[in-house]
Amino acid sequence: MTTPIRIGLLRLVDSAPVVVADALGFFADLGLEVELSVEPSWANTMDKLGYGLLDAAVMLPPLALAAALGLRGPKVDLIVPMGLTQGGNAIVVGAGIDPIPGQDVVGWLQAHPEPPRFGVVHRFSTHNLLLRYWLALGGADPDRDIETVVVPPEQMVAALRDGRVTGFCAGAPWGDVAQAAGVGRVVLGTSSIWPFHPEKCLAVHGGWAAANAESLHLLIAALLRAQLVCDSASDAPEVARMLADPNLLALPEAESRSALPGGNGVERIHFHAAGAWLPAIPHALWFLREMRRWGWIADTVDLPAVARAVYRPDILVKVLGAEGLGPRQEASTSGLRASLTEMAV
């Protein structure tokens, strides 16, 4: 009897490839037994990965890099062999606020007697880094002009409703949920800040990966197939129903559908097209350099070495070749050329 692969995921549309691969039997077809574990927060997920209670997880790329560096406690042996999603986050403010932040961020912030409090899903998150990048582009200082607090994604809407935060940046479906409930208003999607930005990745405990190379290969192959389903507009209604399964993620079906291909949300998620599957080393470097920009990483740390140690596109490329699951014709290749060049260095 084989030991199940324990995979952590949160209540987010980004978890769709894992949910679909399990529901449609892609794991089972490849002889894999998996055990899905729905976690309440990113911190909880990373703790379980670090202690070996999870073998793999849907993960925030900056958090994977931070954990490998020991920025949140003891260093965690992690690799990122695959990207899972691009885009999908929303910056939301309370429904009673009527700013035009895209035109005058500083003026909007200065109109508040105290720095507005924004919820982010983790300090080391794409959400926090993109929110900071956007504010800084407008001339604001995110360390002075706002206060950031960590709130798990599924608790963001309640935090906004109760006045514990002025706004938040979180993944789908929570921005659309806040707007549909009349609690908040989506200001912009994070793809407006960085088009096709990498969002969630597959993070795997390094010890498990070393001992289970064949299982990791098959795990990636199953998720690649699931990404193709998740990228299909015709399959989106069924994917939304899977995400709404009360026995698993229990996500709001209509709002989840809005974030999937063909949906009507402000921000939609890409799962396979445009190379979402590639753990591109230049992307890891962007996250690391932004983390250094805000004083979280010492100048003495060799960022390219960290990126190459954690991000393992070589594993993904082997699976793509063996399984015939390379980029589709409509995929954007400009970013991939730079990524593949970086991989060869």
Number of C-alpha atoms within 10 A of each C-alpha: 4 7 9 12 19 17 23 27 23 22 24 21 29 32 22 28 26 26 22 24 23 21 14 13 15 21 23 14 13 13 13 20 17 16 15 18 16 16 18 15 19 24 17 12 23 25 16 18 25 22 11 17 15 22 23 29 29 25 26 23 27 28 22 26 28 24 22 22 19 13 15 16 12 11 14 23 20 25 23 29 25 26 29 28 30 26 28 29 27 29 23 28 25 22 18 11 11 11 15 11 16 14 10 14 18 17 15 15 18 14 11 11 7 11 17 19 17 25 29 27 26 22 20 25 24 27 25 24 20 21 21 19 18 20 21 15 13 16 13 20 14 19 12 8 17 20 15 21 16 16 22 18 25 20 14 27 26 13 19 22 18 11 12 14 23 23 28 32 29 30 30 29 30 27 33 26 20 23 18 13 12 13 20 25 23 21 20 18 23 28 20 14 15 13 11 21 19 26 26 27 27 25 28 26 22 20 13 18 18 10 10 12 12 10 17 22 19 19 23 22 23 24 27 28 18 26 24 17 22 28 20 17 15 12 15 21 20 16 25 24 17 21 26 20 14 11 8 15 21 14 23 19 18 17 23 28 26 22 28 30 20 16 18 12 22 19 25 26 26 28 30 28 20 20 24 28 30 27 27 27 23 21 19 22 20 15 23 23 17 17 20 15 12 12 10 14 18 11 11 6 12 11 19 14 10 18 23 19 16 24 29 19 22 16 17 23 19 12 20 18 10 12 16 10 14 16 18 13 9 8 13 15 15 9 14 18 11 13 18 17 11 13 16 7 5
